[in-house]
């Protein structure tokens, strides 16, 4: 904290520029500021999705709608919230030879770590200047998309992603809640979607049931994360996906057109593909290490194996001795869920519908 006899820096546009400049070396390209008032629009949307049964057991910000839509619950006497967006688009990665499982772009590398560092730098400066502040990145405590929307960073597309003007949706978001009364950039960004419905039409499972409304039970990004058995009717549609789904973004005109102008800073090799049989043969420790940057329900590697068995049923070769050996092992596995998915994979490779 700043010594008591030293006055905090003047809070004006210049001070805000100083704060935002701290995020640039880490790769942040867009920032904005909104009030710390209750996120009434987001709360209404959360309650609507819960009432309509569209969450499919998903927790995250649905776990406690009051907490995740009230910044002052995270920091008493908060006045402002600074939103930040960091691009994660990397160059395409060619599919390696052999049986490979596909990873969604947002999980190719740990994009949240540089964003955390960027926002931690802002928090440190605010605290030095006598303000209280706390950063949230990939955290259920706040609906960061709504914060970014209110701060004027972007608009909500029909796929419920935040789209940034001239940049698209290949971004991760975070925010800093603070007692400092920062100059606000609140504005309503014009809807850039118009009559376009490419994301709706491209969704492999029809999960976008109306503009901006997602049925989590059919969204493959959630289906591949949640615990339990994967619905049979969705297994073919998973294709070669092992984690996440990008289809609604891959066809979005603003994202396709402008996304390449905002790329992630090169950090580590992109994890775009995973050797499928390695996932089914690996130890628990190996699988958890592979999955470390990603969400894994209860950190239980059985869900990785479950996903891999579905992918095997979609892209495997029934005549391949290695595939046959893996299936024999899982068909007698002591885990009922893995046996079930192995049975489906075996039937699928024999041409069952």
C-alpha positions in Angstrom: 0.0 0.0 0.0 1.1 3.6 -0.6 2.2 5.4 2.6 -0.5 7.3 4.4 1.1 10.7 3.8 1.3 10.1 0.0 -1.7 11.0 -2.1 -2.9 8.4 -4.7 -2.3 9.2 -8.3 -5.0 11.3 -10.0 -7.6 9.1 -11.6 -8.1 10.4 -15.1 -7.8 9.2 -18.6 -4.0 9.5 -18.4 -4.0 7.2 -15.3 -6.2 4.7 -17.1 -3.8 4.7 -20.0 -1.0 4.0 -17.6 -2.9 1.0 -16.2 -3.8 -0.4 -19.6 -0.3 0.0 -20.9 0.9 -2.4 -18.2 -1.1 -5.2 -19.9 0.4 -4.7 -23.4 3.7 -6.6 -22.9 1.7 -9.7 -22.0 -0.4 -9.6 -25.2 -3.6 -7.8 -24.2 -5.0 -5.9 -27.1 -8.4 -4.6 -25.9 -9.4 -3.0 -22.6 -12.4 -1.1 -21.2 -13.9 0.0 -17.9 -17.4 -0.4 -16.5 -19.0 0.3 -13.2 -19.1 -2.3 -10.4 -22.9 -2.2 -10.4 -24.9 -5.5 -10.4 -24.8 -7.2 -13.8 -28.6 -7.3 -14.0 -28.7 -8.3 -17.7 -26.4 -11.3 -17.1 -28.3 -12.4 -14.0 -31.6 -12.4 -15.9 -30.0 -14.5 -18.7 -28.5 -17.0 -16.1 -31.9 -17.3 -14.3 -33.6 -17.8 -17.7 -31.3 -20.6 -18.8 -31.7 -22.3 -15.4 -35.4 -22.0 -15.5 -35.6 -23.5 -19.0 -33.3 -26.4 -18.1 -30.6 -25.4 -20.5 -27.6 -25.7 -18.2 -27.3 -29.6 -18.1 -25.7 -29.6 -14.7 -23.1 -27.0 -15.7 -22.0 -25.0 -12.6 -19.4 -22.3 -13.3 -21.1 -19.0 -13.0 -24.5 -20.8 -12.8 -23.5 -22.2 -9.4 -24.2 -18.9 -7.6 -25.8 -16.3 -9.9 -25.9 -13.6 -7.2 -22.1 -13.9 -6.6 -21.1 -14.1 -10.2 -23.2 -11.0 -11.1 -22.3 -8.7 -8.2 -18.7 -7.4 -8.4 -19.1 -5.9 -4.9 -19.4 -9.4 -3.5 -15.9 -10.0 -4.7 -14.6 -6.7 -3.4 -16.6 -4.5 -1.0 -16.9 -0.8 -1.9 -15.8 -1.6 -5.5 -16.5 1.2 -7.9 -15.0 0.1 -11.2 -14.2 -3.1 -13.2 -11.5 -3.1 -15.9 -12.0 -5.7 -18.6 -9.2 -7.1 -20.8 -9.1 -9.3 -23.9 -6.2 -11.3 -25.0 -6.1 -13.0 -28.4 -5.4 -16.7 -28.6 -5.4 -17.4 -32.3 -2.3 -19.3 -33.5 -1.3 -20.5 -36.9 -3.0 -23.7 -38.0 -1.3 -26.9 -37.1 -1.2 -29.7 -39.6 -2.7 -33.0 -38.5 0.2 -35.4 -37.6 0.1 -38.9 -39.2 -1.7 -41.7 -37.4 -4.8 -41.6 -35.2 -5.1 -38.2 -33.8 -7.7 -36.5 -31.6 -8.5 -32.8 -32.2 -8.2 -30.1 -29.6 -10.3 -26.8 -29.9 -8.2 -23.7 -30.6 -8.8 -22.1 -27.2 -7.0 -25.0 -25.6 -4.0 -25.1 -27.8 -1.9 -23.3 -25.2 -2.5 -21.8 -21.8 -3.8 -18.4 -22.8 -5.0 -17.5 -19.3 -1.5 -17.4 -17.7 -0.3 -14.3 -19.7 -3.7 -12.7 -19.0 -3.3 -13.4 -15.3 0.2 -11.8 -15.4 -1.2 -8.8 -17.2 -4.0 -8.2 -14.7 -1.7 -8.8 -11.8 0.4 -6.0 -13.0 -2.6 -3.7 -13.0 -3.6 -4.9 -9.5 -0.1 -4.2 -8.2 -0.2 -0.6 -9.6 -3.6 0.1 -8.1 -2.6 -1.2 -4.7 0.6 0.9 -4.8 -1.6 3.9 -5.5 -3.7 3.3 -2.4 -6.6 1.4 -4.0 -7.9 -2.1 -3.4 -8.1 -4.4 -6.3 -8.5 -8.0 -7.3 -8.1 -9.8 -10.6 -10.3 -12.6 -12.0 -9.3 -14.8 -14.9 -11.2 -17.9 -15.9 -13.0 -17.7 -12.6 -16.6 -18.5 -11.6 -16.8 -15.4 -9.4 -17.7 -13.1 -12.2 -19.4 -13.2 -15.6 -16.4 -11.7 -17.5 -18.2 -11.7 -20.9 -20.8 -9.4 -19.5 -18.2 -7.1 -17.9 -16.4 -6.8 -21.3 -19.7 -6.2 -23.0 -20.7 -3.4 -20.6 -17.2 -1.9 -20.9 -17.7 -1.5 -24.7 -15.2 -4.1 -25.9 -17.7 -6.0 -28.0 -21.1 -7.4 -28.8 -22.7 -10.8 -28.2 -22.9 -12.9 -31.3 -25.6 -15.4 -32.0 -23.3 -18.1 -30.7 -23.2 -16.3 -27.4 -19.5 -15.4 -27.8 -18.3 -11.9 -27.4 -17.2 -10.5 -30.8 -14.8 -7.6 -30.9 -15.2 -5.0 -33.7 -12.5 -5.6 -36.3 -11.2 -8.5 -34.4 -13.7 -11.3 -34.0 -14.0 -13.8 -31.1 -10.6 -15.6 -30.7 -10.1 -14.0 -27.3 -9.9 -14.9 -23.6 -11.3 -12.4 -21.1 -10.5 -11.3 -17.6 -11.1 -8.4 -15.4 -9.9 -6.3 -12.4 -12.4 -5.2 -9.8 -11.2 -2.1 -7.9 -12.3 0.6 -5.4 -10.7 3.1 -7.8 -13.2 5.3 -9.7 -11.7 4.7 -13.1 -13.0 6.6 -16.1 -15.6 4.4 -17.8 -15.7 3.4 -21.4 -19.2 2.1 -21.2 -21.0 2.0 -24.6 -23.2 -0.3 -26.5 -21.3 -1.8 -29.4 -23.5 -2.1 -32.5 -24.5 -5.7 -33.3 -22.3 -6.8 -36.2 -24.2 -10.0 -36.9 -27.2 -8.7 -38.7 -29.2 -11.4 -40.5 -26.2 -13.8 -40.5 -26.9 -17.2 -38.9 -23.8 -19.2 -40.1 -22.9 -20.1 -36.5 -26.4 -21.5 -35.9 -26.4 -23.5 -39.1 -22.8 -24.8 -38.5 -23.3 -26.1 -35.0 -23.0 -29.9 -35.4 -25.6 -30.7 -32.7 -28.0 -27.8 -33.1 -27.0 -26.5 -29.7 -27.7 -22.8 -30.6 -31.4 -23.0 -30.1 -32.0 -19.3 -30.7 -29.7 -16.3 -31.2 -27.5 -16.1 -28.1 -29.1 -19.1 -26.4 -27.1 -22.3 -26.0 -28.5 -25.7 -24.9 -25.5 -26.8 -22.8 -26.6 -30.4 -23.1 -26.0 -30.4 -26.8 -22.9 -28.1 -26.9 -19.9 -30.3 -27.5 -17.6 -27.9 -25.6 -19.6 -28.9 -22.5 -20.4 -32.5 -23.5 -16.7 -33.3 -23.6 -16.1 -31.7 -20.2 -18.9 -32.9 -18.1 -18.9 -36.1 -16.1 -21.1 -39.1 -16.8 -22.1 -40.9 -20.0 -22.1 -39.1 -23.3 -25.6 -39.2 -24.9 -25.6 -41.8 -27.6 -27.1 -39.5 -30.2 -24.2 -37.1 -29.8 -21.3 -39.6 -30.1 -21.1 -39.7 -33.9 -21.2 -35.9 -34.0 -18.2 -35.6 -31.7 -16.2 -37.0 -34.7 -12.4 -36.6 -33.8 -12.9 -34.0 -31.0 -11.2 -34.8 -27.7 -11.7 -31.4 -26.1 -13.8 -28.4 -27.1 -15.5 -27.3 -30.3 -14.7 -24.4 -32.6 -17.3 -24.8 -35.3 -19.4 -21.8 -34.5 -16.3 -19.5 -34.6 -14.7 -21.1 -37.6 -17.6 -20.0 -39.8 -18.2 -16.5 -38.2 -17.5 -13.9 -40.9 -16.1 -11.2 -38.6 -13.9 -13.8 -36.8 -12.7 -15.3 -40.1 -12.1 -12.0 -41.7 -10.5 -10.1 -38.8 -9.2 -12.8 -36.4 -5.9 -13.2 -38.2 -5.1 -9.5 -37.6 -5.0 -10.2 -33.8 -2.8 -13.2 -33.0 -1.5 -14.6 -29.8 2.1 -13.9 -28.9 4.2 -17.0 -29.5 4.8 -18.9 -26.2 4.8 -22.7 -26.4 4.1 -25.2 -29.0 0.4 -25.5 -29.8 -1.3 -28.6 -28.5 -3.7 -29.0 -31.4 -3.6 -32.8 -31.7 -3.2 -35.6 -29.2 -2.2 -39.2 -30.2 -5.4 -41.1 -29.6 -4.0 -44.5 -28.5 -1.6 -42.8 -26.1 -4.7 -41.4 -24.3 -6.1 -44.9 -23.9 -2.9 -46.5 -23.0 -1.5 -43.8 -20.7 -1.4 -43.9 -16.9 -3.6 -41.7 -14.7 -0.6 -39.5 -14.0 0.3 -39.1 -17.7 -3.3 -38.2 -18.6 -3.7 -35.6 -15.8 -0.3 -34.1 -16.8 -1.6 -33.8 -20.4 -4.8 -32.2 -19.2 -3.3 -29.9 -16.7 -4.2 -26.6 -18.3 -7.8 -27.7 -19.0 -10.9 -28.4 -17.1 -11.3 -32.0 -16.0 -14.3 -32.9 -13.8 -12.9 -34.0 -10.4 -9.5 -34.3 -12.0 -10.6 -37.8 -13.0 -8.8 -39.3 -16.0 -11.7 -41.6 -16.7 -13.4 -38.7 -18.6 -10.4 -38.4 -20.9 -10.6 -42.1 -21.7 -14.3 -41.9 -22.2 -13.8 -39.1 -24.8 -11.0 -41.1 -26.4 -13.2 -44.2 -26.8 -15.8 -42.1 -28.6 -13.2 -40.7 -30.9 -11.8 -44.2 -31.5 -15.3 -45.4 -32.5 -15.5 -42.5 -35.0 -12.0 -42.6 -36.6 -10.5 -46.0 -35.7 -10.0 -49.0 -38.0 -11.7 -52.2 -36.9 -9.0 -54.2 -38.7 -6.1 -52.5 -36.9 -4.6 -54.9 -34.3 -3.7 -52.0 -32.0 -7.3 -50.8 -32.1 -8.6 -54.3 -31.4 -6.2 -54.7 -28.5 -7.4 -51.4 -26.9 -11.0 -52.3 -27.3 -10.6 -55.8 -25.8 -9.0 -54.2 -22.8 -11.8 -51.7 -22.3 -14.6 -54.1 -23.1 -13.7 -55.9 -19.8 -12.7 -52.7 -17.9 -13.9 -52.5 -14.3 -15.3 -49.1 -14.9 -18.9 -49.4 -16.2 -18.9 -46.1 -18.0 -15.7 -47.0 -19.9 -17.1 -50.4 -20.8 -20.3 -48.7 -22.1 -18.3 -46.4 -24.4 -16.0 -49.2 -25.5 -19.0 -51.3 -26.5 -20.3 -48.3 -28.5 -17.0 -47.8 -30.1 -16.7 -51.5 -31.1 -20.2 -51.5 -32.6 -19.5 -48.2 -34.4 -16.4 -49.6 -36.0 -18.5 -52.6 -37.2 -20.9 -50.2 -39.0 -23.6 -50.0 -36.4 -25.8 -46.8 -36.7 
